[in-house]
Amino acid sequence: MIENLPLLTPDASRAAATLARCHNTLAARRRRIEARTRPNPKIVATERLFVAGLCLAYLVSMAGNVLRIVAAP
């Protein structure tokens, strides 16, 4: 059965076309990524401040729990 199959040989023109198509796809993806707008710095700063506030509230709550446990008779 395998004896009847033709022997495959490399095709340079197909390889070049495939390589060119891959390069074009990667270049288009790179252009899309570079064209994305950067997030608003005010929004980023607000998010960071909000997360820092949540972390601070958690740490204060945890410290209160530890002090309550230590002070318990």
C-alpha positions in Angstrom: 0.0 0.0 0.0 2.8 2.4 0.9 4.7 1.5 -2.2 2.1 3.1 -4.4 2.4 6.6 -2.8 4.6 9.1 -4.6 7.8 10.2 -2.9 7.5 13.7 -1.4 10.1 16.2 -2.3 10.6 19.7 -0.8 9.0 22.5 -2.8 11.0 25.7 -2.5 8.3 28.0 -3.9 5.7 26.7 -1.5 8.1 27.0 1.4 8.9 30.6 0.4 5.2 31.4 0.1 4.4 29.9 3.5 7.3 31.8 5.1 6.1 35.1 3.5 2.5 34.5 4.7 3.8 33.8 8.3 5.9 37.0 8.2 2.9 39.0 7.0 0.7 37.6 9.7 3.3 38.4 12.4 3.8 41.9 11.0 0.1 42.5 11.1 -0.2 41.3 14.6 2.7 43.5 15.7 1.1 46.5 14.1 -2.2 45.8 15.9 -0.4 45.5 19.2 1.5 48.8 18.7 -1.7 50.6 17.6 -3.5 49.8 20.8 -4.0 52.8 23.0 -2.3 53.0 26.3 -4.6 53.0 29.3 -5.4 56.3 31.0 -2.8 57.0 33.6 -5.4 58.5 36.0 -7.4 55.3 35.8 -4.3 53.2 36.5 -3.4 55.4 39.5 -6.9 55.2 40.9 -6.9 51.4 40.6 -3.5 51.1 42.4 -4.7 53.5 45.1 -7.9 51.4 45.5 -6.0 48.1 45.8 -3.6 49.7 48.3 -6.5 50.8 50.4 -8.0 47.3 50.4 -4.7 45.9 51.4 -4.3 48.4 54.2 -7.9 47.7 55.5 -7.1 43.9 55.4 -3.8 44.4 57.4 -5.5 46.7 60.0 -8.3 44.1 60.4 -5.7 41.3 60.8 -3.7 43.3 63.3 -6.9 43.9 65.3 -7.7 40.2 65.3 -4.2 39.3 66.5 -4.3 41.9 69.3 -7.7 40.6 70.4 -6.3 37.0 70.5 -3.2 38.0 72.4 -5.1 40.2 74.9 -7.8 37.5 75.7 -7.4 36.1 79.2 
